């Protein structure tokens, strides 16, 4: 099967985990943590260290000293992925050319929108444009309040209609929205983004590592001559133009203008999808391993629903202690708990290396510190073993202010006395490059981890 990087490999290959006895499997547990956008490059403000290298992370480093490490190209060697396709990949999913359904559909599912094959779904950002239509800020300064966004969405739904189609617009978090358009005939995802910071490659969204932040909104174009694609592009452009008209003098923007804040006066759209995803359930993929997750964003809820992962309540986005405790508690019912922590990515997008360093330190103290307090990682080689796996979904280098194709570090840690570690001291990009796991692809991570768990397991 051919993956998005054009390679052939072992998609769907069963892990050794399924060949363990039930007794042995019951003693093997995993907490799998993805730190959003944690990978980075050396930065001048950090004495040319990465935020991970510069940060004080005693808990991650304690795990590193009892771990094996490597580096991961989360989707492909030359791909700067968005989080959706990267998370799918880090969970072991690979998609053939044009097989990926698009982030818009996944987010619509995560937001609870009624979505059917032939509908058009897109991810959107409230954004700021100037009088000439140039983009000032793609995220409204990251300070659009939820009640402001909901007020703007209501105004759009009250005043914007589309010729020959109906739509659903849902605010999710902050500046983020999801749009679903349903026409009288089927619509097509074979269209371009209006957001100039991203492009579509083989059905997935890919960040443009080099783009002019002051570009104008792209006009949506059909990427084929099909009637469905032409109609979809027309409807997206109609929606975009009418939204700009409605938002121009909206009271929310008048208030923000009076307070010296950026206006939310347009919506940038990207990552079109027009069919429901069909993937193997994750339990089937890993031989009936029971998976749960603690996630915050609609796209992550969508991925969980598509793959059959049980979603657990982990409190608010920065309730790190709660997330850690809930992950540990869930191990009594599940074999693996996947935790996605958003923090570092936003600072990467903002080019704030110090802020990213501090975010990593906060996660180390409040999440990993709490996690280590509440886990009984045994050293006798006989009782239940917990493996803590840490990586990222992609790199977001502060010097680029965007996702990049740079690999991310991977750590597979277990405190058991007979677990063979790499003898390395810190969880950083520099140390991970020396690790015994080497460089691997994201879709191989969990199979690799289960293989390590299996080979490290004590006798039944």
Long-range contacts (C-beta under 8 A, 24 or more apart in sequence): 1-94, 1-96, 2-96, 2-97, 3-76, 3-94, 3-95, 3-96, 3-441, 3-443, 4-75, 4-76, 4-79, 4-85, 4-94, 4-95, 4-97, 4-100, 4-202, 4-204, 5-75, 5-76, 5-77, 5-78, 5-79, 5-441, 6-76, 9-94, 9-441, 9-443, 9-444, 10-444, 10-447, 11-94, 11-443, 12-280, 12-285, 13-447, 14-285, 14-286, 14-287, 15-286, 15-287, 15-446, 15-447, 15-450, 15-451, 15-454, 16-450, 16-451, 16-454, 16-455, 17-286, 17-287, 17-289, 17-450, 17-453, 17-454, 18-286, 18-287, 18-288, 18-289, 19-287, 19-454, 20-454, 20-457, 21-460, 23-460, 24-457, 24-458, 24-460, 25-289, 25-335, 26-384, 27-383, 27-384, 27-385, 27-457, 27-458, 28-335, 28-384, 28-385, 28-387, 28-453, 28-454, 28-457, 29-331, 29-335, 29-336, 29-384, 29-385, 29-386, 29-387, 30-335, 30-336, 30-337, 30-386, 30-387, 30-388, 30-389, 30-449, 30-453, 31-327, 31-328, 31-331, 31-336, 31-337, 31-339, 31-371, 31-375, 31-386, 31-387, 31-388, 31-389, 32-336, 32-337, 32-338, 32-339, 32-389, 32-446, 32-449, 33-338, 33-339, 33-340, 33-341, 33-367, 33-388, 33-389, 33-390, 33-391, 34-87, 34-90, 34-338, 34-339, 34-340, 34-341, 34-391, 34-392, 34-393, 35-341, 35-343, 35-344, 35-360, 35-363, 35-390, 35-391, 35-392, 36-83, 36-340, 36-341, 36-342, 36-343, 36-344, 36-345, 36-392, 36-393, 37-344, 37-345, 37-346, 37-348, 37-349, 37-392, 37-393, 37-394, 37-395, 37-396, 37-403, 38-344, 38-345, 38-360, 38-392, 38-395, 38-408, 38-409, 39-392, 39-394, 39-395, 39-396, 39-397, 39-404, 39-406, 39-407, 39-408, 39-409, 39-429, 40-348, 40-353, 40-356, 40-395, 40-396, 40-397, 40-398, 40-406, 40-429, 41-395, 41-397, 41-398, 41-399, 41-400, 41-404, 41-406, 43-353, 43-397, 43-398, 43-399, 45-353, 45-354, 46-353, 46-354, 46-357, 50-428, 50-429, 50-430, 51-344, 51-347, 51-353, 51-356, 51-357, 51-359, 51-360, 51-398, 52-360, 52-409, 52-427, 52-428, 52-429, 53-426, 53-428, 53-429, 53-430, 54-353, 54-357, 55-357, 55-358, 55-360, 55-361, 55-364, 56-361, 56-364, 57-360, 57-361, 57-364, 57-368, 57-426, 57-427, 58-364, 59-364, 59-365, 59-368, 59-369, 59-371, 59-372, 60-364, 60-368, 60-390, 60-411, 60-426, 60-427, 61-425, 61-426, 61-427, 62-372, 63-368, 63-372, 63-388, 63-390, 63-411, 63-413, 63-427, 64-411, 64-413, 64-424, 64-425, 64-426, 64-427, 64-431, 65-421, 65-424, 65-425, 66-413, 66-414, 66-415, 66-419, 66-421, 67-411, 67-412, 67-413, 67-414, 67-421, 67-422, 67-424, 67-427, 68-411, 68-412, 68-413, 68-420, 68-421, 68-422, 68-435, 68-436, 68-437, 68-452, 69-409, 69-410, 69-411, 69-412, 69-422, 69-424, 69-427, 69-431, 69-432, 69-434, 69-435, 69-436, 69-437, 70-409, 70-410, 70-432, 70-435, 70-436, 70-437, 70-438, 70-439, 70-440, 71-407, 71-408, 71-409, 71-410, 71-429, 71-432, 71-433, 71-435, 71-437, 71-438, 71-439, 71-440, 72-391, 72-392, 72-407, 72-408, 72-409, 72-410, 72-439, 72-440, 72-441, 72-442, 72-445, 73-405, 73-407, 73-439, 73-440, 73-441, 73-442, 74-392, 74-393, 74-394, 74-407, 74-408, 74-441, 74-442, 75-204, 75-394, 75-441, 75-442, 76-405, 76-441, 77-405, 78-405, 79-201, 79-206, 79-405, 80-206, 80-207, 80-208, 80-209, 80-394, 80-402, 80-403, 80-404, 80-405, 81-204, 81-205, 81-206, 81-207, 81-393, 81-394, 81-403, 82-198, 82-204, 82-205, 82-206, 82-207, 82-271, 82-394, 82-403, 83-297, 83-299, 83-300, 83-345, 83-393, 83-394, 84-204, 84-205, 84-271, 84-299, 84-302, 84-303, 85-204, 85-205, 86-393, 86-394, 86-442, 87-299, 87-300, 87-303, 87-340, 87-393, 88-279, 88-303, 88-307, 89-441, 89-442, 89-443, 90-391, 90-393, 90-442, 90-443, 90-445, 90-446, 91-282, 91-303, 91-307, 91-338, 91-446, 92-282, 92-285, 92-286, 92-443, 92-444, 92-445, 92-446, 92-447, 93-279, 93-280, 93-307, 93-443, 94-443, 95-202, 95-203, 95-204, 97-202, 98-202, 98-203, 99-203, 100-202, 100-203, 100-204, 100-277, 101-189, 101-203, 101-273, 101-275, 101-276, 101-277, 102-189, 102-200, 102-203, 102-204, 102-205, 102-271, 102-272, 102-273, 102-274, 103-204, 103-205, 103-270, 103-271, 103-273, 103-299, 104-178, 104-179, 104-180, 104-189, 104-270, 104-271, 104-272, 104-273, 105-273, 105-274, 105-275, 105-276, 105-277, 105-302, 106-273, 106-277, 106-299, 106-302, 106-303, 106-306, 107-172, 107-178, 107-271, 107-298, 107-299, 107-302, 108-178, 108-180, 108-273, 108-302, 109-276, 109-277, 109-301, 109-302, 109-305, 109-306, 110-172, 110-297, 110-298, 110-299, 110-300, 110-301, 110-302, 110-303, 110-304, 110-305, 111-170, 111-172, 111-178, 111-298, 111-301, 111-302, 112-170, 113-168, 113-170, 113-178, 113-180, 114-168, 114-180, 115-180, 115-276, 116-182, 116-276, 117-186, 117-274, 117-275, 117-276, 118-182, 118-183, 118-185, 118-186, 118-187, 118-274, 118-275, 119-180, 119-181, 119-182, 119-187, 119-274, 120-180, 120-181, 120-182, 120-183, 120-187, 120-188, 120-189, 120-232, 120-235, 120-236, 120-272, 120-273, 120-274, 121-178, 121-179, 121-180, 121-181, 121-272, 121-273, 121-274, 122-178, 122-179, 122-236, 122-269, 122-270, 122-271, 122-272, 122-273, 123-176, 123-177, 123-178, 123-205, 123-269, 123-270, 123-271, 123-299, 124-169, 124-176, 124-177, 124-178, 124-179, 124-267, 124-268, 124-269, 124-270, 125-175, 125-176, 125-177, 125-195, 125-267, 125-268, 126-152, 126-175, 126-176, 126-177, 126-264, 126-266, 126-267, 127-175, 127-264, 127-265, 127-266, 127-267, 127-268, 128-262, 128-263, 128-264, 128-265, 128-266, 129-216, 129-217, 129-244, 129-265, 129-266, 132-216, 133-216, 133-217, 134-214, 134-215, 134-216, 135-196, 135-213, 135-214, 135-215, 135-216, 135-217, 135-268, 136-214, 136-262, 137-262, 138-195, 138-197, 138-213, 138-268, 139-174, 139-175, 139-349, 140-175, 140-262, 140-263, 140-264, 141-261, 141-262, 142-174, 142-175, 142-346, 142-350, 143-261, 143-262, 144-174, 144-175, 144-264, 146-171, 146-173, 146-174, 148-252, 148-256, 148-264, 149-174, 149-175, 149-177, 149-264, 151-250, 151-251, 151-252, 152-247, 152-250, 152-252, 152-264, 153-177, 155-246, 155-247, 155-250, 156-243, 156-246, 156-247, 159-242, 159-246, 160-239, 160-242, 160-243, 160-246, 162-235, 162-238, 162-239, 163-238, 165-235, 167-239, 172-297, 172-298, 173-296, 173-297, 173-298, 175-264, 176-298, 177-267, 178-298, 179-239, 179-267, 179-269, 181-232, 181-235, 181-236, 181-239, 183-231, 183-232, 183-235, 185-227, 185-228, 185-231, 186-228, 186-274, 187-228, 187-231, 187-232, 187-235, 187-274, 188-222, 188-224, 188-226, 188-228, 188-229, 188-231, 188-232, 188-274, 189-232, 189-272, 189-273, 189-274, 189-275, 190-222, 190-223, 190-224, 190-226, 190-228, 190-229, 190-232, 190-272, 191-220, 191-221, 191-222, 191-223, 191-229, 191-232, 191-233, 191-236, 191-272, 192-218, 192-220, 192-221, 192-223, 192-233, 193-218, 193-220, 193-268, 193-269, 193-270, 193-271, 193-272, 194-218, 194-219, 194-220, 194-236, 194-237, 194-240, 194-268, 194-269, 194-270, 195-268, 195-269, 195-270, 197-268, 197-402, 198-270, 198-271, 200-270, 200-271, 200-272, 203-273, 204-271, 205-270, 205-271, 207-402, 207-403, 207-404, 208-402, 209-400, 209-402, 209-403, 209-404, 209-405, 211-402, 217-266, 217-268, 220-269, 228-274, 232-272, 232-274, 236-269, 239-269, 240-266, 240-267, 240-269, 243-267, 277-306, 279-306, 279-307, 281-307, 281-308, 282-307, 282-308, 282-309, 283-308, 286-336, 286-446, 286-450, 289-335, 289-336, 289-450, 290-333, 290-334, 290-335, 290-336, 291-334, 291-335, 291-336, 291-337, 291-338, 292-330, 292-333, 292-334, 292-336, 292-337, 292-338, 293-337, 293-338, 293-339, 293-340, 294-323, 294-326, 294-327, 294-337, 294-338, 294-339, 294-340, 295-338, 295-339, 295-340, 296-340, 296-342, 297-340, 297-342, 300-340, 309-338, 310-334, 312-337, 314-339, 317-342, 318-343, 318-362, 320-362, 320-363, 320-366, 320-367, 320-370, 321-366, 321-367, 321-370, 323-367, 324-366, 324-367, 324-368, 324-370, 324-371, 324-374, 325-370, 325-374, 327-371, 328-371, 328-374, 328-375, 331-386, 340-393, 341-367, 344-392, 344-396, 345-396, 347-398, 348-395, 348-396, 348-397, 348-398, 348-401, 349-396, 349-401, 349-402, 350-398, 350-401, 351-398, 351-399, 351-401, 352-398, 353-398, 356-398, 377-414, 377-415, 377-416, 378-415, 378-416, 379-415, 379-416, 379-417, 380-416, 380-417, 381-416, 381-417, 381-418, 381-458, 382-458, 385-414, 385-416, 385-453, 385-456, 385-457, 385-458, 386-414, 386-415, 387-412, 387-413, 387-414, 387-449, 387-452, 387-453, 388-413, 388-414, 389-413, 389-445, 389-449, 390-427, 391-445, 407-439, 410-435, 410-437, 410-440, 410-445, 412-437, 412-448, 412-449, 412-452, 414-456, 416-456, 418-456, 418-458, 419-456, 420-456
